Amino acid sequence: MPGFVIIPALVWATLLLVAGGLALVRARDVLQRIVALDLLAVIVIALLALLSYLRGQPYYLDAAVALALLSFVATVATARYLDKGGPFG
């Protein structure tokens, strides 16, 4: 896939990253902040995958997979924390 597809995708993903940051700032409660942070993580993962393809460097994709795993674990841990009402509840 040539650069005429990847470059606009990078621009759109960057704009979505800004919009996700605004959604995070404007979030009213904790659940909306969790969803906004998860959205930001997904967009960063997409950016890393696009950069990996564009530059031909596989370690960007490794970083994207690591971020996806970390984001998933953090989201599940935060949801359990909010559901139980505390770390030991």
C-alpha positions, 0 to 999 in steps of 0.5 A: 500500500503506497504512501497516498493511503498511509499518510492520510490515515496517519493524519486522521488518526492524529486528529482522532487522538486530539478529539479523544484527548478532548473527550478525556478532558470533558468527561464527567465521571470516572466511567467516561474517563476510562472509556476515553483512555481506552479510546486513546490507547486504541488510537495510539495502537493504530498509529504504531501499526501504521508507522510500523508498516510505513517505515518497515520497522517491526518493533513498532508493531511489538510496541503496539501489541504490548500497549494493547495488552497493558491497556486491556489489563488496566481497563479490566483492573479498573473496572473490577476496582470500581465494581468492588468499591476498593482494592480488597472489596 
